[in-house]
Amino acid sequence: MTKQDITRGLIEFAVNQCLNTMKEDPHRSIRRLADLGRQFAKGRFQERLFSLFQTLLTHEDSPYYDMIARLLSQADSARLKQFCINVGYNAWTVGAAKIRAEASANAAAPDGGCRTTGVCWLSGLDFPTDADEADRLCARIRQQRESGVYAYRLSLHPGRRFAGAAFFSALKDFSDCAFLLDFTGLAKEEPTAAEDEQLRTLLSAALTCRNLLLLLPFGPEWSLQLAGLILEKKGLFAVSCSYQDADVPQLLSPENIDVLSSWGSPLLIFSADKDCSAKGREAAGQAILDARLAQRYPDLLVDWENDIARIQSIITSSRPEQKG
């Protein structure tokens, strides 16, 4: 048993204790979770994140208490615990240390540090279409995990068949990783009867994985129906909202957030359309950041492009990160 195994075991034990007392005193238990996160935080991003979270939760009327309570009531606690620890400890601490060490080694290379590792903490991969592709994908995940990557975004594409139950069974070999199954690339129009059956079969197989979060596009009726099925099975999912320049002024309006949140998840992801300008992306990103810090909503608002890059920058930076 390694030091990492022992640390993870301690984290799981402590989280279980907090979950067991959640009904008796939810606010205290949630604050204890934040304290535990700070206590076990070894990575620089973790340290900054949990320090901020502790500060936000000093307000007894913080809407984030409602957000966490909602997550715990809707999703299976074992599923939520495994996914969050895989991201928070494995990806942002264990994996981050490997990625940062390689980045530092390359920066000190004789070529003046022009080389980069090209390793991102979140790896984007295409979902396999058959058994052969699934085997190759598993081999690639195994290789990337050795480099410190413990988080993966698996993208579905229209017009392709999907490897199903067998692939998700294979993912059990990667129980220390976190996976996002991304449905946002699929066609927005309603699927045919055969396509709908394929989606439901895929979803049923996906929900056998406890270390997986499903990313659903806001808008299509088929996506809303999948959200309902996920809630029934106490799965974990996020709602993804695509925006253009014209959408930015009302993107975070109470009315828009209420509609997004009505799908059943407090995890709301905002992603710029490919035609959105740099100015629009910047304005949306700043608005999302301001809303998070001001605790305007009982939802976790994520600026997909900028937040992923921000975490990567903190992980690979050789300079100590400022607090706050």
C-alpha positions in Angstrom: 0.0 0.0 0.0 1.4 3.4 -1.0 1.4 6.7 0.8 -1.2 7.9 -1.7 -3.5 4.9 -0.9 -3.3 5.7 2.8 -4.0 9.4 2.2 -7.0 8.6 0.0 -8.3 6.1 2.5 -8.2 8.7 5.3 -10.0 11.2 3.0 -12.7 8.7 2.2 -13.1 7.9 5.9 -13.4 11.5 6.9 -15.9 12.3 4.1 -18.0 9.3 5.1 -18.1 10.7 8.7 -19.3 14.1 7.4 -22.0 12.5 5.2 -23.3 10.5 8.1 -23.9 13.6 10.2 -25.3 15.6 7.3 -28.9 15.2 8.3 -28.3 16.2 11.9 -26.4 19.5 11.2 -26.0 20.1 7.4 -24.3 23.5 7.7 -21.7 22.2 10.2 -21.1 19.1 8.1 -20.6 21.1 4.9 -18.2 23.4 6.7 -16.4 20.3 7.9 -16.1 19.0 4.4 -14.5 22.3 3.3 -12.1 22.1 6.3 -11.1 18.6 5.4 -10.5 19.7 1.8 -8.1 22.4 3.1 -6.5 20.0 5.5 -5.7 17.4 2.8 -4.9 20.0 0.1 -1.4 19.5 -1.2 -1.8 20.9 -4.7 -1.7 24.6 -5.1 -5.1 24.8 -6.9 -6.7 22.7 -4.1 -5.3 24.9 -1.5 -6.6 28.0 -3.1 -10.0 26.5 -3.9 -10.8 25.2 -0.4 -9.5 28.4 1.2 -11.9 30.4 -0.9 -14.7 27.9 -0.1 -14.1 28.2 3.6 -14.4 32.0 3.3 -17.6 31.8 1.4 -19.2 29.4 3.9 -18.6 31.7 6.8 -21.9 33.4 5.7 -24.7 31.3 7.3 -27.0 32.4 4.5 -24.7 31.3 1.7 -26.6 29.8 -1.2 -23.8 27.3 -1.6 -25.2 25.4 1.4 -28.4 24.9 -0.5 -26.4 23.9 -3.6 -24.4 21.2 -1.8 -27.5 19.9 0.1 -29.3 19.6 -3.3 -26.4 17.7 -4.8 -26.3 15.3 -1.9 -30.0 14.7 -2.0 -30.2 14.2 -5.8 -27.1 12.1 -6.5 -26.0 8.8 -5.0 -23.5 9.8 -2.2 -21.0 7.0 -3.1 -21.0 8.2 -6.8 -20.5 11.8 -5.7 -17.8 11.0 -3.3 -15.8 8.9 -5.7 -16.0 11.4 -8.6 -15.1 14.4 -6.4 -12.1 12.6 -4.7 -10.9 11.4 -8.1 -10.9 15.0 -9.3 -9.9 16.8 -6.1 -7.2 14.4 -4.9 -6.0 12.3 -7.8 -6.3 14.9 -10.6 -5.5 18.1 -8.7 -2.9 16.7 -6.3 -1.3 13.4 -7.3 -1.6 14.0 -11.1 -0.8 17.7 -10.8 2.5 17.0 -9.1 3.5 14.8 -12.0 2.4 17.3 -14.6 4.2 20.2 -12.8 7.4 18.2 -12.3 7.6 17.4 -16.0 6.8 21.0 -16.9 9.5 22.2 -14.6 12.0 19.7 -16.1 11.3 20.9 -19.6 11.5 24.6 -18.6 15.0 23.9 -17.3 16.0 22.2 -20.5 19.1 23.4 -22.5 16.9 24.7 -25.3 15.8 27.6 -23.0 12.6 26.1 -21.9 10.8 26.4 -25.3 9.5 22.8 -25.0 6.3 22.1 -23.2 4.8 18.8 -22.0 1.5 19.4 -23.8 -0.1 17.5 -20.9 -3.4 19.0 -19.6 -5.0 17.9 -16.4 -8.2 17.2 -18.3 -7.7 15.1 -21.5 -10.2 15.4 -24.3 -10.9 12.1 -26.2 -13.5 10.8 -28.6 -15.9 8.1 -27.4 -15.2 4.8 -29.1 -17.5 3.4 -31.7 -16.5 -0.3 -31.4 -14.5 -2.8 -29.4 -11.2 -2.1 -31.3 -11.5 1.6 -30.7 -12.4 1.0 -27.1 -9.3 -1.1 -26.5 -7.1 1.6 -28.1 -8.7 4.2 -26.0 -8.2 2.3 -22.8 -4.5 1.9 -23.7 -4.3 5.6 -24.3 -5.9 6.4 -20.9 -3.5 4.0 -19.2 -0.6 5.8 -20.8 -1.8 9.3 -20.0 -2.5 8.3 -16.4 1.2 7.4 -16.0 1.9 11.1 -17.0 -0.4 12.4 -14.3 -3.8 12.7 -16.1 -6.7 11.5 -14.0 -9.6 13.4 -15.6 -11.0 12.7 -19.1 -13.7 14.2 -21.3 -15.2 11.6 -23.6 -17.0 13.3 -26.5 -19.9 11.8 -28.4 -20.4 12.8 -32.1 -23.4 12.6 -34.4 -23.7 9.9 -37.0 -21.5 7.4 -35.1 -22.4 4.2 -33.3 -21.2 3.9 -29.8 -19.4 1.1 -28.0 -21.6 0.4 -25.1 -21.7 -1.7 -21.9 -18.4 -3.5 -22.7 -16.5 -0.2 -22.7 -18.0 1.1 -19.5 -17.1 -2.2 -17.9 -13.5 -1.7 -19.0 -13.5 1.7 -17.3 -13.7 -0.1 -14.0 -10.0 -0.6 -14.4 -9.7 3.2 -14.1 -11.7 3.6 -10.8 -9.1 6.2 -9.7 -10.0 8.5 -12.7 -12.9 10.9 -13.3 -14.8 10.8 -16.6 -17.1 13.3 -18.2 -19.4 11.9 -20.9 -20.1 14.8 -23.2 -23.4 14.8 -25.1 -23.1 18.4 -26.3 -21.7 17.5 -29.7 -24.8 15.5 -30.7 -27.4 16.9 -33.1 -29.9 19.3 -31.5 -32.8 17.9 -33.5 -34.9 15.1 -32.1 -33.3 11.6 -32.7 -35.0 8.9 -34.7 -36.5 6.0 -32.7 -33.4 3.9 -33.3 -31.1 6.8 -32.2 -33.2 7.4 -29.2 -33.0 3.7 -28.2 -29.2 3.9 -28.7 -28.9 6.9 -26.4 -31.0 5.3 -23.7 -28.9 2.1 -23.9 -25.7 4.2 -23.7 -27.0 6.1 -20.7 -28.0 2.9 -18.9 -24.5 1.5 -19.4 -22.9 4.8 -18.4 -24.7 4.9 -15.1 -23.0 1.7 -14.0 -19.8 3.8 -13.6 -19.6 5.7 -10.3 -16.7 7.9 -11.4 -18.6 9.5 -14.3 -20.4 12.8 -14.8 -22.7 13.3 -17.8 -22.6 16.6 -19.6 -26.0 17.5 -21.3 -26.7 20.3 -23.7 -29.4 22.7 -22.7 -32.3 23.0 -25.1 -33.1 19.7 -26.9 -36.1 17.8 -25.6 -34.1 14.5 -25.8 -31.5 16.0 -23.5 -34.1 17.0 -21.0 -35.5 13.5 -21.0 -32.1 12.1 -20.4 -31.7 14.5 -17.4 -34.9 13.0 -16.0 -33.6 9.5 -16.4 -30.3 10.4 -14.7 -32.2 11.9 -11.7 -34.3 8.8 -11.4 -31.1 6.7 -11.1 -29.4 9.3 -8.8 -26.7 9.9 -11.3 -24.4 12.9 -11.6 -24.8 15.4 -14.4 -24.2 19.0 -15.5 -26.2 21.2 -17.8 -24.2 22.9 -20.6 -25.3 26.2 -22.0 -23.8 27.5 -25.3 -23.8 31.2 -25.8 -23.0 33.8 -28.5 -22.2 37.5 -28.3 -25.9 38.5 -28.3 -26.6 36.2 -25.3 -24.0 37.6 -23.0 -26.0 40.5 -21.4 -28.7 38.1 -20.1 -26.6 35.0 -19.7 -26.6 35.2 -15.9 -30.0 36.8 -15.4 -32.1 35.3 -12.6 -34.6 34.2 -15.2 -32.0 32.3 -17.3 -30.4 30.7 -14.3 -33.8 29.5 -13.1 -34.5 27.9 -16.4 -31.1 26.1 -16.6 -31.4 25.0 -12.9 -34.9 23.7 -13.5 -33.4 20.8 -15.4 -32.4 19.3 -12.0 -28.7 19.9 -11.6 -27.0 22.8 -9.8 -23.9 22.3 -12.0 -24.2 24.8 -14.8 -21.5 25.0 -17.5 -21.2 27.9 -19.9 -19.4 27.4 -23.2 -18.8 29.9 -25.9 -20.1 29.2 -29.4 -17.3 28.9 -32.0 -18.5 32.2 -33.5 -18.4 34.1 -30.2 -15.9 37.0 -30.2 -13.0 37.2 -27.8 -14.7 40.3 -26.2 -17.9 38.3 -25.7 -15.9 35.4 -24.1 -14.1 37.8 -21.8 -17.2 39.5 -20.7 -19.0 36.3 -20.0 -16.0 34.9 -18.1 -15.8 37.9 -15.9 -19.5 37.9 -15.2 -19.4 34.2 -14.2 -16.4 34.8 -11.9 -18.1 37.7 -10.3 -21.3 35.8 -9.7 -19.5 32.9 -8.1 -17.6 35.2 -5.7 -20.7 37.2 -4.9 -22.6 33.9 -4.3 -25.6 35.1 -6.4 -27.1 31.7 -7.0 -27.3 28.3 -5.3 -25.6 26.8 -8.4 -22.0 26.2 -9.4 -21.4 28.3 -12.5 -18.5 27.1 -14.6 -16.8 29.1 -17.4 -15.7 26.0 -19.3 -12.9 27.5 -21.5 -11.4 29.9 -19.0 -11.8 27.8 -15.8 -10.1 24.8 -17.4 -7.2 27.0 -18.6 -7.0 28.7 -15.2 -6.6 25.4 -13.3 -4.0 24.3 -15.8 -2.0 27.5 -15.3 -2.1 27.2 -11.6 -1.1 23.5 -11.7 1.9 24.1 -14.0 3.1 27.4 -12.7 6.5 27.3 -11.0 5.7 30.4 -8.9 3.9 30.2 -5.6 0.2 31.0 -6.0 -1.1 34.1 -4.2 -4.0 33.5 -1.8 -7.4 35.0 -2.2 
